[in-house]
């Protein structure tokens, strides 16, 4: 594992947002959803997420998630993915989303 400096860590802008829409991305080679996430003052951002193993679109609506909001935009299977929704990657169980244990305002910064 590579060690990073505190200054490197501070460059990563991680925020809380609420999923307001979720739909299957039919163009994706691997099963995934197109998410729209409300980050309050940062606006609504789109993400492509391979999280179909544990979640249905209906379960995702209203869920608060953690995301990196300052990566460059990435185009994935026809989707302009603006943020990276964070999850724990389990070899046997797929991706499990990282969520706050209590509701917080959209756009709250992680630190």
N, C-alpha and C positions, 0 to 999 in steps of 0.2 A: 504494500500500500504506500502511496506517495503522500508525504506530509506537505500540507499547504500552510501558508502564513495566515495570520489573523486578517491581514489586509486583503488576501485573496477571498476569504470567507465573506468579508463585508461587501464584496462586489456582487455576491449572489443575492438577488432581491426575491425573497420568498414571502408570499402573501396568502391570506385566507380569502376564499371566494365561495359563492353559493352557485351550484349548478342550476341553471334555469331551463335548459333543454338538453336532451340526449336522444340521439338517433343512431341506428346502425349505419356504418359506412359501407355501402354495398360495393364500392370500388376497391376496398382494402384487400390485400393478399392475405393478411392475417386478420381474424375477426377483431373489429374495433368499433368504437362509438365516436361520433362527432359530438363534442360537448360545447355548450355556451356557458361561460362562467361569469357571474357578476362580481367584479372586484371593487364595487363602490366607486370612489373617486377616480380609480384607474379605468373605469368603464367595463364593458362586456367584452370578453376575449374568447376566442375559439381554440379548442384543443382536440387533437386526435388521440384517443386513449385505448390501449389494448386491455380492457378491463371487463370483457364479456363473460369471463368464467364465473365471476361471483355476483355480478350486478345485472339487473334488467334496466332498460331506460326509465321505467316508472320508479324504480327504487332510487335512482340517482337524482331525480328532481327534488330540489330543496336541500340536498346534502351539502354541507360545507366541506371544502377540501383545501389542502395545501398545494401551492403551485409556485414554480419559478416563473417570474414574469418578465425577466430581462434577458432571456436568450434571444438570439436572432430568430425571425420567423422561419419556419420550416414547412415545406410543402410535402404533405404525406397523402398519397392516394386521392389527389384532387382537393385536399383540405388545406387551407392556410392555417397551420397550427401556430398560434401566437404564444402559448404558455405550455409549460411542462407540468401536468398534474402529477403529484408525487404519490408513490405507493411503495410498499414493501414487496420485493420480488421473491417469491418462493418457487423453487424448482418444481416442487410437487403440487403446489396449490395456486399458481399464477399470481397475479397482482392484487394486493389488498390495499385500498386507498388509505392515505393518512388523513385523519380528520381531527379537529379539536374535540376535547372531551366536554366542553361547554360552548354554547353559541357565542360568537364574537362578531364584531362589525365587519362587513365586507371591506377588504382592503387592508385589514390589520396585518402588520409586518411581523414575521417570525424572526426571532433572534435568540 
